[in-house]
Amino acid sequence: MHKLTLFSMAILGMISASNSFAGNRLNCTWSSSSNGCFFKNMKLYNQRLVSDMHCAPTSAAMGLSALTFAGLSYYTGSSSSASSSTWTYNKFINKSEIDRIKNFGAAMNTSSTGGTSGHNVKKFRDRERDFPGGSSNLDDAWNVSISNSHIRSLVLDSQAHILTYGHYKEKCSHIGSKKYCSYGRNGGHVIAVNGYYYDANGINITFNDPWNAVVKNRFIEKLPNYTTFSIFGITLDLRPFNSRTYYVYRSGDAVKIIDHINGIKTR
C-alpha cells in the first residue's frame, strides 16, 4: 500500500476543498425571445399575504429563492439563529411562502405597522454565510451610481440582489429663469432583481415586485440636474445623492429614487 506524504495529503485536501465549492454559482439564463438574461428559478411572492409592510422580507425571500431553487449547495445543521450559517437550511428550505416571509421578517426586525429600517433591509446580504463560497455586496447610492449597466454587471457576476428605493416628492420653484427642485422622502419600497434585457432604450432591469406579486420592467434613469447652483462660491445640489441619484420610476412629482442595493455573491 502506498503511503501519502504530508505534502500529497495537503494537495488532495486543497483539491477536495476546491471541488466542494465548484459549481456553487448562480447563473442567469439567456432568453433570445426576451433578449435578456434572467434568474429563471426566482419565485414571485406576495408581501400582502403577511402584511402591507413586509416588502423587504418578501423581496429577500424571493432573492434567496433564486439561489436555493437553482440548486446551490448550502450549509446544514441544527442552529436557526440569524447569525448562523444554517439559517437557510432551518428557516427557508421546505418552508411555505408565508413562513419564508415571516422568518425573514423576524431576522430583519420587520414591523407589520412600521416596516423595515434601511439598516435591517441590508441584512439580506448576511445570508451569504449560508452558502459555500458565498460573499456579500452592498452598493449605497452615496458611493455607487446604481444604473442599468451597474445592475446588469451584478447579474452577470452571479449575484442575487434586492433593491431599496424611497418614495420622494419633487418640489420645484423658479428664481428668475432658473428652476430649482428639492426632494422629500416619505417611506420606501424593496424589490428583487431578477435580470435584465435589451430594447430600443438600451439596458432595462426586470424586478420581482412583492406588492401583489408582479413582475415589472424598468429603465432606470439618472435624475436631471435641476438643482445645482452656486452661491458665494459654494455649489449646492439638492438631489438626494448628488450626481449619483438614479430612479426606477416617476409619475408627476412622485419619484422612486434608489437608496441602495444589497445581495449575495456566489462562486
N, C-alpha and C positions, 0 to 999 in steps of 0.2 A: 504494500500500500504506500502510495506517495504521500509524503508529509508536506503540508503547505507552510511556506515560510511566513513570518510575520508580515513581510512586505507583500507577498501574494494575497494574504488574507485581507490586508488593508485595501489593496486594489479591488478585490472582489466585493468588499464592503461598500466601496465607493460606487462601483457599478450597480450593486443592488439598490443602494440609496437613490442613485440616479434613475433607475428603472421605476422605482416606486413613485417618482414624480412625473415620469414621462407620460405624455398624453393627457395630463390633467389640465387641459386648456380649453377655454370656451371659445368657440369659433362661430362667427356669423355665417349664415348660409346665403349664397348669392342667388338672387332671383332675376332671371333675364326678363321675365314678364313685367316685373316691377322696377327693373333697372336699379337694383339696390341689394344691400346685404342686411340680414335680419337675424335676431335670436329667435329662431322658429319654435323653440321649446318654452319660451317665456309664457307664463299663464296670464290671463286677464282677470283680475279680481276687483270686487266692488266694495269700496270702503263703507258704503251705507248699510251693508249687512251688519256692521258693528256700530258705527256712528258716523255722523257727517264730519267729524273732526279727525277721523282716522286715515287721512290721506298718506301720511308718512309711513306708518307701519304697513299699510296696504301696498304702497309702492315698493317698500323694502321686501315684502313677501314676493312680489312679482319679480323683482330683481334677483332674489335668491333662487326663485324657481327656474330662471334661465340656466343656472349652474347645475342644480340638482337633477332637473329633467333632461339635461344634456348628458347625464351620466358621469359627471365629475366625481372623483373619489373624495370622501370626507372622513374626518376622524370619528371614531365611535367610542363610547364609554358611558358611564352612568351619571356623570355630572351634567346638570341642566342650567348651571349658572351662566349668566350672560357673559361672564369673563372667562369661561372655559372654552376649550377647543372642540367640545362635543355638543354645543348648543344646537347646531343644525340637526344633528342626529336625534337629539332628545325632544326638541321643541318644534321641529319643522317636518322632518321625514314622516310620512304616513299620517300626517295630521290633516284635518279638514281645512278648507279655505278660511272659514271663520276662526278656527283655532290658530292658524298660522298668523292671521292678522292680529288677533288678541295677544299672542305670545310676543310678537314684535312690539306691540303696543306696551306691554309690560317692560320689555327691555329698553324702550325709548321713553318711558315715563309719560306716555300719551294720556291726555285727559279727554273724556268724551264731551267736555264743555270748553276746554281751553286749547285743545290740540297738542302739538308737539313743538318744543322750542327748537331753534336753529341748531343749538349745540347737540341736542338729543337726536335730531334728524341725522347728524353726522355719525351716529353710532352704527349705521348700516355698514360702514366700511370695516367695523370691528369683526364682522363675520369672515374676514379673510383668514383669521386664525383657525377656522374650521376646515380649511382645505389645504392639503399638502402642496407646498409651493406657492401658496397664495400670499398676496401682499395688498396693501390698501392704497387708495388715492383720494386726495381732496384737492379740488380746484376752487378757490374762492375768487369771486369777481373782482375783488380789490387787486388781485395779483395776476389773474389769468383772463384773457379775452375768451369767454365761453361762446364761441362762434360755431357755425355749422361745421366748418373744417376741423375745429378742435374736437368736437364731439365725435365726428367721423373717425378721427385718429384714435380715440379711446375705444370705439367699437372694433376697429381693425387691430388694436393692440390687445384684444381678448379681455376687455374689461366690462363688467356689468355695473351700471351706474343708475342712481336716482338723482333727479334734478329738482332743486328748490327755486321757486320764483315768488316774488312779492306782488301783492295787488297794490299798484301805485296809481295815484291820481295826479294827472298833469295839470298844473295851474299856470297859465301864461298871462303875461301883460306886456304892454308896449311902452317903451320910453323913447319918445321921438319916433324914429322909423325902425327902431330895433325891438325885436321880440325876445322876451326873457321868460323862461319856464322853470318852475320848481316842482319837486316830486315828493308827495307824502305817501308813506306806506301804511296800509291797513290790512294786516294779515297776509297770508300767502297760501301756497299750494305745493304739493310734491307729486312728481310724476316719474315714471320709469322709462329709461331709454331703451328702445327695442330695435334700433337700427337706423339706416339712412338710405336714401335713394336719390337719383338724379332726375331732374326735369329741365324745362327751359330756363328756370331761375337759377339752376345750379344744384348744389347740395341741399337736401331737405332732411329733416330728422323725424323719425317715427317714434311716437311716445305711446305707452300704455297709461291711460289716464284712469285713476281709481274712482273718480266721480262718475258713478253709474257704469263703470267698466266699459270704456270706449277707447278705440284707437284713434289717435289724432296725428296728422301730418303737419309739420310746422316748418316754415322757412324763417330761421332766426335772423333778426336784423339788428344792426347797431343803432342805438338811439341817436338821432341827429343832434348836432352840437348847437342847440338853440341858445344855451345859457352862458357860454364862455364870454367874459368881457373883462377888461382891465380897468382898475380904478386906483389911483395913487400908486401905480407901479405894481399892484397886486392883481394877479389873474384869478378870477373866480369861475368855477364850473359847478353848477347846481345839479348836474346829473348824479344819481346815487353812487356810481362807481367811475366817475370821470370818463376818460376815453375808453374804458373797458365796460361800458354799460351796454348790454345786449338784452333784447326782449324776445319772448316767444310769440307774443300776440298783443294786439291792441285794438280797441274799439272806442273811437272818440277820444275822450281824455283818460280812459282806463287803459293802463299799460301793465303788462305782465313781465316785470323785469327780473332777470336771472340773478339770484343771490350766490348760489354755489352748486357744485355737483360733487358727489362723493360715491365711491364704489370699491369694487373688489377686482384686483388684477389676478389673472390666472396664467400659469406657465405649463 
